[in-house]
Amino acid sequence: MRLFAALFPDAEAVRELERAVRPLRALPGDGAGRVRWTPVAGWHLTLAFYGEVPDELVPTLRGRLAAVAAARPGCTLRLAGGGRFGDRALWAGVAGDTGELMALAAAARDTGRALGLLPDARPEYVPHLTVALTGRRAPAPLAPYAERLAGFAGRPWTAGELVLVRSETSPEGSRYATEASWPLAGGRPG
């Protein structure tokens, strides 16, 4: 099964971002029809992408991520600003206790590496929440969307739970389900 480790913003943080993104959906332009907006219910911060994980490794991955969660404190974050990865992905940025967020992401990625799983090969972790994607064959210009999202500043929320997420892909997009979750030491669920 395809798995990744993530944090989920609390409901109010999601509502704030949803209000900021809503007008972007109506922007006219060259790429408007090629922008695929991600479902709000699945908005998350990916910490580590593990890809296809053999069934026999899942219990070990769960156990090790439980240990990571027990060793890391919760952190106060807020969704803020926006940007893009080329013309493929539009995202909301993350502010707040990003040092702890980066440490948690590093621990989640190291967990995958220790099990022989290959987390995504990006050289540097960029904390973000993806709000829209475009097609590989027909990317859309995302700069106007990113410019409009740049001034967004959400309220702080506490990331208090590490979640192992199962991702199922279909022609309509990805669907996510919680495989397991653990409270971060000293944190409370988002």
C-alpha positions as a Markdown table, in Angstrom:
| # | Residue | x | y | z |
|---|---|---|---|---|
| 1 | Met | 0.0 | 0.0 | 0.0 |
| 2 | Arg | 1.1 | 3.6 | -0.6 |
| 3 | Leu | 1.9 | 5.3 | 2.6 |
| 4 | Phe | 3.1 | 8.7 | 3.9 |
| 5 | Ala | 3.5 | 10.4 | 7.3 |
| 6 | Ala | 1.7 | 13.7 | 7.7 |
| 7 | Leu | 0.2 | 16.3 | 10.0 |
| 8 | Phe | -3.3 | 17.6 | 9.5 |
| 9 | Pro | -4.2 | 21.2 | 10.4 |
| 10 | Asp | -7.1 | 21.7 | 12.7 |
| 11 | Ala | -10.6 | 22.5 | 11.3 |
| 12 | Glu | -10.4 | 26.2 | 11.8 |
| 13 | Ala | -7.1 | 26.5 | 10.0 |
| 14 | Val | -8.6 | 24.5 | 7.1 |
| 15 | Arg | -11.6 | 26.8 | 7.0 |
| 16 | Glu | -9.4 | 29.9 | 6.9 |
| 17 | Leu | -7.4 | 28.6 | 4.1 |
| 18 | Glu | -10.5 | 27.4 | 2.2 |
| 19 | Arg | -11.9 | 31.0 | 2.4 |
| 20 | Ala | -8.6 | 32.3 | 1.0 |
| 21 | Val | -8.5 | 29.7 | -1.8 |
| 22 | Arg | -12.2 | 30.1 | -2.9 |
| 23 | Pro | -11.6 | 33.3 | -4.9 |
| 24 | Leu | -8.6 | 31.7 | -6.7 |
| 25 | Arg | -10.9 | 29.0 | -8.1 |
| 26 | Ala | -12.7 | 31.8 | -10.1 |
| 27 | Leu | -9.6 | 33.4 | -11.5 |
| 28 | Pro | -9.8 | 33.7 | -15.3 |
| 29 | Gly | -6.8 | 32.9 | -17.4 |
| 30 | Asp | -4.9 | 30.7 | -19.7 |
| 31 | Gly | -4.7 | 27.7 | -17.3 |
| 32 | Ala | -7.9 | 28.0 | -15.3 |
| 33 | Gly | -9.4 | 24.8 | -16.8 |
| 34 | Arg | -6.2 | 22.8 | -16.2 |
| 35 | Val | -5.9 | 23.6 | -12.5 |
| 36 | Arg | -7.2 | 20.6 | -10.4 |
| 37 | Trp | -8.0 | 21.8 | -6.8 |
| 38 | Thr | -7.2 | 19.3 | -4.1 |
| 39 | Pro | -10.1 | 18.2 | -1.9 |
| 40 | Val | -10.3 | 20.2 | 1.3 |
| 41 | Ala | -11.0 | 17.2 | 3.4 |
| 42 | Gly | -7.6 | 15.8 | 2.5 |
| 43 | Trp | -5.5 | 18.9 | 3.1 |
| 44 | His | -2.3 | 17.9 | 5.1 |
| 45 | Leu | 1.4 | 18.6 | 5.5 |
| 46 | Thr | 3.4 | 15.6 | 4.2 |
| 47 | Leu | 6.4 | 14.8 | 6.4 |
| 48 | Ala | 7.7 | 11.8 | 4.5 |
| 49 | Phe | 6.4 | 9.9 | 1.5 |
| 50 | Tyr | 7.2 | 6.2 | 1.7 |
| 51 | Gly | 5.6 | 5.0 | -1.6 |
| 52 | Glu | 4.5 | 1.4 | -1.9 |
| 53 | Val | 5.2 | -0.3 | 1.4 |
| 54 | Pro | 5.1 | -4.2 | 1.5 |
| 55 | Asp | 2.4 | -5.4 | 3.9 |
| 56 | Glu | 5.0 | -7.2 | 6.1 |
| 57 | Leu | 6.8 | -3.9 | 6.8 |
| 58 | Val | 3.7 | -1.9 | 7.8 |
| 59 | Pro | 3.7 | -3.1 | 11.5 |
| 60 | Thr | 7.4 | -2.2 | 11.8 |
| 61 | Leu | 6.8 | 1.2 | 10.2 |
| 62 | Arg | 3.9 | 1.8 | 12.6 |
| 63 | Gly | 6.0 | 0.9 | 15.6 |
| 64 | Arg | 8.9 | 3.1 | 14.6 |
| 65 | Leu | 6.7 | 6.0 | 13.9 |
| 66 | Ala | 5.0 | 5.6 | 17.3 |
| 67 | Ala | 8.5 | 5.9 | 18.8 |
| 68 | Val | 9.1 | 9.1 | 16.7 |
| 69 | Ala | 5.9 | 10.6 | 17.9 |
| 70 | Ala | 6.6 | 9.7 | 21.6 |
| 71 | Ala | 10.0 | 11.5 | 21.3 |
| 72 | Arg | 8.9 | 14.7 | 19.6 |
| 73 | Pro | 6.8 | 17.5 | 21.1 |
| 74 | Gly | 3.8 | 19.0 | 19.5 |
| 75 | Cys | 4.4 | 22.3 | 17.6 |
| 76 | Thr | 2.5 | 25.5 | 17.0 |
| 77 | Leu | 2.2 | 26.2 | 13.3 |
| 78 | Arg | 0.1 | 28.4 | 11.1 |
| 79 | Leu | -0.6 | 28.3 | 7.4 |
| 80 | Ala | 0.8 | 31.4 | 5.8 |
| 81 | Gly | 1.7 | 32.7 | 2.4 |
| 82 | Gly | 1.7 | 30.7 | -0.8 |
| 83 | Gly | 4.0 | 29.5 | -3.5 |
| 84 | Arg | 4.4 | 27.0 | -6.3 |
| 85 | Phe | 6.6 | 24.2 | -7.5 |
| 86 | Gly | 7.0 | 25.4 | -11.1 |
| 87 | Asp | 3.7 | 25.2 | -12.8 |
| 88 | Arg | 2.8 | 21.8 | -11.3 |
| 89 | Ala | 1.7 | 22.5 | -7.7 |
| 90 | Leu | 0.2 | 25.5 | -5.9 |
| 91 | Trp | 0.7 | 25.5 | -2.1 |
| 92 | Ala | 0.1 | 27.3 | 1.1 |
| 93 | Gly | 3.2 | 27.9 | 3.2 |
| 94 | Val | 3.8 | 27.1 | 6.9 |
| 95 | Ala | 5.1 | 29.4 | 9.6 |
| 96 | Gly | 5.5 | 29.1 | 13.3 |
| 97 | Asp | 7.7 | 26.4 | 15.0 |
| 98 | Thr | 9.1 | 25.3 | 11.7 |
| 99 | Gly | 12.3 | 24.1 | 13.4 |
| 100 | Glu | 10.4 | 21.4 | 15.2 |
| 101 | Leu | 8.4 | 20.6 | 12.1 |
| 102 | Met | 11.6 | 20.1 | 10.1 |
| 103 | Ala | 13.0 | 17.9 | 12.9 |
| 104 | Leu | 9.8 | 15.8 | 12.9 |
| 105 | Ala | 9.9 | 15.5 | 9.1 |
| 106 | Ala | 13.6 | 14.4 | 9.3 |
| 107 | Ala | 12.8 | 11.8 | 11.8 |
| 108 | Ala | 9.9 | 10.5 | 9.7 |
| 109 | Arg | 12.1 | 10.3 | 6.6 |
| 110 | Asp | 14.9 | 8.6 | 8.5 |
| 111 | Thr | 12.4 | 6.0 | 9.7 |
| 112 | Gly | 11.6 | 5.2 | 6.1 |
| 113 | Arg | 15.3 | 5.1 | 5.1 |
| 114 | Ala | 16.1 | 2.7 | 7.9 |
| 115 | Leu | 13.5 | 0.3 | 6.6 |
| 116 | Gly | 14.7 | 0.5 | 3.1 |
| 117 | Leu | 11.8 | 2.6 | 2.0 |
| 118 | Leu | 12.8 | 5.5 | -0.3 |
| 119 | Pro | 11.1 | 8.7 | 0.8 |
| 120 | Asp | 10.7 | 11.2 | -2.0 |
| 121 | Ala | 14.0 | 12.2 | -3.5 |
| 122 | Arg | 13.6 | 16.0 | -3.0 |
| 123 | Pro | 16.9 | 17.3 | -1.7 |
| 124 | Glu | 15.3 | 19.6 | 0.9 |
| 125 | Tyr | 12.0 | 19.4 | 2.8 |
| 126 | Val | 9.8 | 22.4 | 2.1 |
| 127 | Pro | 6.9 | 22.6 | 4.5 |
| 128 | His | 3.7 | 23.2 | 2.6 |
| 129 | Leu | 0.1 | 22.2 | 2.0 |
| 130 | Thr | -0.8 | 21.5 | -1.6 |
| 131 | Val | -4.0 | 23.2 | -2.7 |
| 132 | Ala | -3.9 | 22.6 | -6.5 |
| 133 | Leu | -2.1 | 20.6 | -9.1 |
| 134 | Thr | -1.8 | 20.8 | -12.9 |
| 135 | Gly | -1.3 | 18.1 | -15.4 |
| 136 | Arg | 2.2 | 16.9 | -16.4 |
| 137 | Arg | 1.4 | 17.1 | -20.1 |
| 138 | Ala | -0.4 | 20.4 | -19.9 |
| 139 | Pro | 0.8 | 22.5 | -16.9 |
| 140 | Ala | -1.0 | 25.7 | -16.2 |
| 141 | Pro | 0.7 | 29.0 | -15.2 |
| 142 | Leu | 0.4 | 29.1 | -11.5 |
| 143 | Ala | 2.2 | 32.4 | -10.8 |
| 144 | Pro | -1.1 | 34.5 | -10.6 |
| 145 | Tyr | -2.5 | 32.1 | -8.1 |
| 146 | Ala | 0.6 | 32.0 | -6.0 |
| 147 | Glu | 0.7 | 35.8 | -6.0 |
| 148 | Arg | -2.8 | 36.0 | -4.7 |
| 149 | Leu | -2.1 | 33.5 | -2.0 |
| 150 | Ala | 1.2 | 35.1 | -0.9 |
| 151 | Gly | -0.5 | 37.5 | 1.6 |
| 152 | Phe | -2.5 | 34.8 | 3.4 |
| 153 | Ala | -1.9 | 34.5 | 7.1 |
| 154 | Gly | -3.8 | 31.9 | 9.1 |
| 155 | Arg | -4.1 | 31.7 | 12.9 |
| 156 | Pro | -1.9 | 29.4 | 14.9 |
| 157 | Trp | -2.8 | 25.8 | 15.6 |
| 158 | Thr | -1.2 | 23.0 | 17.5 |
| 159 | Ala | 0.1 | 20.0 | 15.6 |
| 160 | Gly | -0.3 | 17.3 | 18.2 |
| 161 | Glu | -0.7 | 14.1 | 16.2 |
| 162 | Leu | 1.5 | 12.2 | 13.7 |
| 163 | Val | -0.6 | 10.4 | 11.2 |
| 164 | Leu | 0.4 | 7.5 | 8.9 |
| 165 | Val | -1.8 | 7.9 | 5.8 |
| 166 | Arg | -2.8 | 5.4 | 3.1 |
| 167 | Ser | -3.1 | 6.9 | -0.3 |
| 168 | Glu | -5.2 | 5.3 | -3.0 |
| 169 | Thr | -5.0 | 6.8 | -6.5 |
| 170 | Ser | -7.7 | 6.9 | -9.1 |
| 171 | Pro | -8.4 | 8.9 | -12.3 |
| 172 | Glu | -10.3 | 11.4 | -10.1 |
| 173 | Gly | -7.3 | 11.9 | -7.8 |
| 174 | Ser | -6.0 | 10.6 | -4.6 |
| 175 | Arg | -8.1 | 9.4 | -1.6 |
| 176 | Tyr | -6.6 | 9.3 | 1.8 |
| 177 | Ala | -7.4 | 7.1 | 4.8 |
| 178 | Thr | -5.7 | 7.1 | 8.3 |
| 179 | Glu | -3.7 | 3.9 | 8.7 |
| 180 | Ala | -2.6 | 4.8 | 12.3 |
| 181 | Ser | -2.0 | 7.9 | 14.4 |
| 182 | Trp | -0.1 | 8.8 | 17.5 |
| 183 | Pro | 0.0 | 11.9 | 19.8 |
| 184 | Leu | 3.2 | 13.9 | 19.7 |
| 185 | Ala | 4.8 | 14.0 | 23.2 |
| 186 | Gly | 3.3 | 17.0 | 25.0 |
| 187 | Gly | 1.0 | 17.7 | 22.1 |
| 188 | Arg | -2.7 | 17.4 | 21.7 |
| 189 | Pro | -4.4 | 16.2 | 18.5 |
| 190 | Gly | -4.8 | 19.1 | 16.0 |
